[in-house]
Structures are given as C-alpha cells and as structure tokens.
Amino acid sequence: MISEEMISKKFISDDLLSLYEVTQAYVAKIGFIPSTIKEELHDEFWASREESDFGSRIKEYIEDTYSLIAASPHVMDVHPSKEECIQAFEDGDFGVSVWPMQSTISIDFINLRMVMPKRKREELGVFKSSWSPDEFNITFDGSIFLTYAAIDEIPVFTDLGQIAREYLKNLMDGSMLIDPYDGVGPTPIHPEIYIVKLQVKNDTEIDTENKIPRIKYAEGKVIILIPDEDDIEEVVESLQHDMTFYISRFYQQRLMDRNLTILIDSLQEMNETLSEKLSEYFELTLFQRFLSKNPKQIRTLLATMHLCLQQITSAQFHAKRKRDEALKGISGSTFFDGIEEYFDDHMEDENDFDRESQLTSMNFAAEETGNFVLTQATLVAALAGALIGGAITSLSQYLTSGTGG
C-alpha cells in the first residue's frame, strides 16, 4: 500500500497537499549501453550503409534483438511486436541513429514488462540491501534505456538502474551483430526520476497556479506530478523524446571523451617507449650510434606521436563541441533543464594532458637524433661515393693497362 505521507512530505508542497492526494508513484532511472558492431562484421556493415541492402541489415538487427528478448525468462510482455517494429521501420516511422565513431546504433524504443526474482536481481545489482522490485519495466532503443517501477515509499537507495543495465548488457552479449562493452558512464545517471500521480481532493476547484501536470526538482531529483487519470506510458513516451534528442547527446559526448582518453593513454605509452629509446641512444658510443638503428627508430616513433597529437587535437575539438551541443539541448529540454549542472559536471574535461610539455620532450628527441641521422646519412653517402669512385678508378686503370698491352 502506498505511503502517501512518505512521498508527499518529500516532494509536494503544503499548498499542493491541501488540494491533492497521492494515488500512485514510480521511480525511474536512465542509462546507456555502449556497443560496437562485431569486429568481423564492422567494415562490411558500415559499407552497406551507402547501399540499398542497409535496410535489410537493420531488419536483421531488429529480428536478432527480438529473438534475444523472446529467449529471456524475465520478459513477460513486449511491445511493439517484432512485426510491428519492422513494419514501422519500413514505413519510415522511425529512423536509425548512428552514434559517433560508428560505435552504436539506435532503433525505435522496445518496451519490456519484467518479472525478476530476488536472487537474479542480487546477482545483477550492487548491494543486497538496496531496494528493487520483482516487477518493473524497461524501455530500450538499442543504446539508451529507461527503467521504472511502482513504489510505496521513497527508497533510501535503489539499484534498479544497475539491474536494468546489467540485464540489457547480458542480453545483448548474445547478439550476432553487436558487442556491448563497459567504460562509458555514468550509467545509469545518478539523479532519480519520480513520477507521482495526484488526485484532486473532494472536487476542489484548482486555480491555474496549482494545476498539474508540472515538473519540479528537489535534492538533485526530477519530480513529475501528473493527474491520476493520466497513463504512465504517456509520461514514458515524453521521456523517450528527451532521451532521444538530449540525453543521447550527453552520452555521445561521453563516448568522444572516452576516445580522447584512449588517444592520450596511447600517446603516453609511446612517450614511455621514446624515453627508453633515448636512454639507449645516450648509452651508445659515437661509433655504436653510427651502426645502430636506434636513431631511425626514434624518428619513426616521433612521426607516429605527431600523428597521435593531431588526433588528440581533433578529439578535443569534437568533444567540446558535443558538450556545448548537449548542454544547449538539455537546458531546453522538458524534463532535465533543472539538473543541467549534473550533466555539465560530468562533461568537464578531466584529462590531465600537458601539450606543451609533450611537444618539448618530442622536440628534444628530434633535435638530439635528427642531426646524427643527417650526419650518418652524409657519412654513408660519402663512403659509398668513395667506394664507387675508387672502383671506377681501378676499373679505368685496368682497362687502360689492358689496352696498352
């Protein structure tokens, strides 16, 4: 039975409480499942994007996803059906979103009604003491998900979002087309969303100022107040809109930031290799340097490092542009503009990358080895010239003496 007092005290003002009573409440969490096309299919799949059979590939992906859902013992109901989803795609009712770096694809939202026993939830969740229900719902477009469940009171902590994330990741592990992976977060996002149904008390006349639906924010949470007669799925559909157009940009930025981190880590590994090569170089005698491949190896490594630096510059630019785009969208969204600061904080560039210091060390290595490589090449050319000149002279003398005899 719903504890109206617990919910109303947390989220509803005294003015509204005098006019409405709580009839139902839900908690919802939003998250993201990053994935990539399987390595062996990657090039062929994206090449088909420019061809007429790309639609067939997407229908194969839809069929694959529905077959995985059908095999799950925890899904009690799914809509739209596979046939309805494919028909909607063929009719152009929804498009296919391709995420940055061809990392993830999104289709239409698939809605799942779930029943999962406590043992399985504990296996997927974070803490055994956290709140999660047997019955809950998931709506998922192949990348972004929302999960929600009815509540009787406000949970101290819920890992419903983590359970949905791990369930979907495990589900998609069986896909013939994509490989889900970790490392892009936060997922789920930390702010909870509460949807609270209210009913007017005793046919009280409600003035404009106190009418619902309305959205408010408290303690970093989103609270959606709706009339009792409204269907929860209508609110979910509205949330899906914001997820598709705004939350997706937030996670796209997180993907770009992850790519930037990978590039910086790669450059750092090359920097360590460069230090080792330089140490070896300085331990060599002048004659050993002349015979060694070390200077040329350093120059080759420096060329690769300069290319990586260019990629980092490009990645930084795109990550910042996507951050600006995401914040602009979220600030104008229906449900999330009141927690814009949360998204802003998570899109801050936390990569500790000192470009000037990196360039200084690379330039030092280039100057130290560059002059020697030039000298080495000059000496080799001179030696080769002397050998060739000597050979020509000897041949000429031989021919001359032969003629004279």
N, C-alpha and C positions, 0 to 999 in steps of 0.2 A: 504493500500500500504506500502511496506517495506521501512523503513527509512535507506537506505544504509549508510548514513553518521553517524547516531547514532550508528549503530552496528560496522561499520568499525573502527571508532575512538576508540572504547572501546577495541577491541580485535585484530585488524590487523595492522601490522607494515606498515610504509610508503613504504617500499620496496615491500611488497606484494600488497599493494594498487595500485602501479604503474603497476602491472601485471594482477590483478584480480578485478572483481566487484562482490558484494554480490547479490545473486539472491533469497535466502531464508534463514531463520534462525529459530531455535527451541530452547526452553528452556526445560530442563528435570530435574526431581527430583527423588531420590531413597529413599525408605523407607522399613519398615518391619512391618508385622502384627503378633505379637506373639499369639499363641493359644495353647490349650491343648485338648486332647481327653476328651470328656464329662466324668464326674466322674463315672456315672453309666455304661459306656462302656469301661472305661480305661483298667481294668485288662483283660477283655475278648479280647479286640482289640489287645493288645500287646502280649498276649499269643498266638494268632493266627499267629503271625509273624513267628513262627517256624513251622507252619503247612501249608498244601497245599492250604487252603482257604484264605490265607492272600491276594493273588492277587484279590480274589473276594471282599474283604473288600476295597481295593484300588479302584476297579472299582465302587463300591457303593459310595465312596467318590467323585470320578470324576463325576458320574451321579448327585449326590447331589449338587455339586458345579455348574454344568451347569444348573440345574433346578432353582437355585437361580438367576443365571445370566439371564436366559430366562424370569424370572418374573420381572426383573428390567426395568422400563420405560426409563432409561437413556442410555441403551446399544443399539446402532444402528447396530452393527455388531460384530461378534465374530469369531475368528479363532485361532487354528483349531477348527473344529466342535467337538461335543461330541463324535461322532462315530470315527472321525479321531484320537482323543486323546486316546480313549480306544484301538483302533487298534495299535497305536504307542506303548502303554504300553504292549500290548500282544506280539508285535513283538520285544520287548526289545530295542526299540529306545531311551527310557529314563528310568532311574531307579527312585526309590523312596528314597529320602533322609530323614533320621530320625535324628532330631536335638538332642542336648544334653538333658539328663534327660527326654527323650521321650516327649518333650514339643511341638514340631511342626513337621509336615511332609511337604515335598515339592514334587511336581509332575512336569510335563512339563509346560512351560510358556503358558498362555492363553492370547491372545491379544484382547483387547476391544476397540472399537471406541465409544466414549462417546459424548453425547449431553446433557448438563445440564443447565437449566435456572438459571438466576442470583439469584433468591430467594433461590433455593436449595443450590447453591454454598455459599451464605452468611450464610446459616444455618450450613453448614459443615466447613466453613473456619474460619479464625482467625480474620481478620479485614475487614470491609466492603470496606475500601479504597484500599485494596491490589488488584493487578492485577490477574485476572483469566479469561480464555476464555469460551465461550459457548461450543466449540468443543475441545476435547483433547483425548488422547489415554492413556490406561493403559495396561501394560503387567505384569502378576502376576503368580507366581508359587505355590501359597498357603501360602507363607511366605514372600518372598521378592517381592517388586513391583518397577516398573519404570513407571513414567507418563511423557508425553511430549506433547507439543503444539507448533504450529507455532506462531511466534511473528513478529511484525512490528518494534519494537524497544526494547531496553533493559529495562525491568520493574524495577522500584525502589525497589519494594518488591512484591513477589508473594507467595500466599499460595496454589498454585496448588498441592504441595506435601501433605499438610494437608488435602485438599479436597479429594484427592485420598485415603489417609489413612483412613479417617472417612467413606468414601463411602464403601471401602472394609470391614472395621470392621463391619459396619452396615449390609452389605450384608451377611457376614459370621455369624452374630448373628443368622441368620435363619437356620444354618446348623444343620443337625440331628446328626452329628458326633463330631464336634469340638466347643469349646468355645473360641473366641478371647478375649484378655484382654489387659490392658494398663500396663505401668510401665517399659517398656524396650525401651530405647532410646539411642541416638537421632533418631527420626523417624518423618519426613524424615531427612537425613543428611543435614547439613546446606549448604555445597557447591553446587551451581548450576552447571549444565552441559549445555553448549551451543553448538549446532551443527549448523555450518554455511556453507552454500553451496556457492561455488565460481565458477565464470566463467571467462575463460581467455579473456582478452580484445583484440579485433581486431586480433585474431590469433597470438598473441605474442608468440615468442619462449621462453619456460620456461627452465631455466637451472636446474641442479639436486638439487642445494641448495634451490631453491624456489618451488619445486614440492610439490603437495599435493596428498593424504591426509597427515595430520600431526596433532599432539596434542600439545597444549601449555597450560600454566597455568598463570592466572593473577588474582590478588586480591583474591586468595583462590578459584578460579573457574576453572573448566575444560572446555577448548575450543577445539572442534573438527572441523577442517577445512576439508571439503570434496569437490570433484568435483561436479559441478551442475548435472551431469548425474547420479550420484550415488543415489540409493534409500535409503531413511531414514530408512527403515526397516532393511537394511543390517547393518547399524550402530547399531540399536537397538539389533539385534542378537549378535553382537560383545560385546555390553554392557552386555547382558544377560550372556555371558560366564564369564566375570569378576565378575558379581554379584553372580553367582552360586559358583564359586571357591574361591573368595576372600572376597567380601562384606559379604557373608554368614558367614565366619569365624569371622568377626568383630562382627556381631550380635550374633553369638554363644557365643563369649566372654562376650558380654553384658548380655546374659542370665545367664551365670555362675557367673558373678559379682552380678547380682540380687539375685541369690541363696545364695551367700556368705553374702550379706546384710541381707537377711531374717534370716539366721542362727545366725548372730551376734546380730540382734534385739531380736531373741528368747532367746539367752544367757543372754542378758541384762535384759529381763523380769524375767528370773529365778534368776538373781543376785539380783533384787529388792525383789523378794519373799524370797530369802535367808537372806537378811538384815532384813526383817520383822520377820522372824523366829528366827534369832539370838537375836533381841531385845526382843522378847517374852521370849526366853530362859534365858536371863540375868535378867529378872524381876522376875523369879521364885525363890522360896526358895529351899534349898537343898532337902527338903522332897517333895516339889512340882515337882521338876525335876525328882525325883525318880518315881513318879506316872505318869508323863506326857509322851505323845507320841512325843513331840516336838523333842527330840534328834534324834530319829529314822527317823522322817520326814526330818530332815536336812540331815542326811546321805543318804537317798533315793534321795533327791534333788541333792546332790553333785554328786552322781553316774550319774544321768541324765545330769548334767552340764559337767562332764568329757567326756561323750559320745558326747555331742554337740561340745566340744573343739576339739575332734578328727575329727568330720565332718568339722569344720571350717578349720582345717589344710589341710584336703584333698581338700576342695573347693578352698582354696588359691592356692594350687599347680596346680590344673586343670585350674583355671582362668589365672594364669601366663603363663602356657604352651600354652593355647589357644591364649593368647595375643601375645606371641612370634611367634606362627604359623601364626596368622592373619597378623602381621606386615611383616613377611617374604614374605607372599603371595602378599600383597598389594604393597610392594616395587618392586615386579617383575611383576606387572600387566600391562596391556596395557594402561589403562586409568587413574589409580588412584595413580601411584607412585609419581606424583608431589604434591599430597596433603597428603602424608603419615603422616606428622606431625599432621594433624587434627585427624586422627584415633588414633594415639599414645596418644594424649592428652586425648581423651575420654576413653581410656582403662587404664588410670592411676588408681591405687588402692587408692580410696578416703575414704575407710572405716577406721575410727578412732578407731582402736582396739588395746588395750594395753594388750597383752597376759600375761606379767609378773605380772602386777598389778592384773589381773583377778585370776591368779594362787595363788598369795599371799593371797587374800581375801578368796579363797576357802580353802587353806591350814589352814588358821587361824580358819575357821569354823570347819574344820575336827578335828583339834587338840583340840579345846575347847569342842566339843561334843563327840569326839571319846573316850577320857579317861572316861568320865562319863558313856557312853553307856557300856563300858567294866566293870566299877565298878557296874553299875546297873545289868548287866548280872551276875556278880560274886555274888552279894548280893542275887539276886533271886535264883541262884543255891544253895547258901549256905542255904538260908531259906528253900528252897524245900528239901534240904538234911536233915536239922534239923527236919523238919516236918515228913519226911519219916522215919528218924531214930527213932524219938520219937514214931511214930506209931508202928514201928516194935518192939520196946522195950516193949510198953504197951501190944501189942498182945502176945509177948513172956511171959510176966508176967502173963497175963490172962490164957494162955494155961497151964503154969506151975502150977498155983494155982488150976486150974481145975483138973489137973492130980493128984495133991496131995490129993484132997478131995475124 
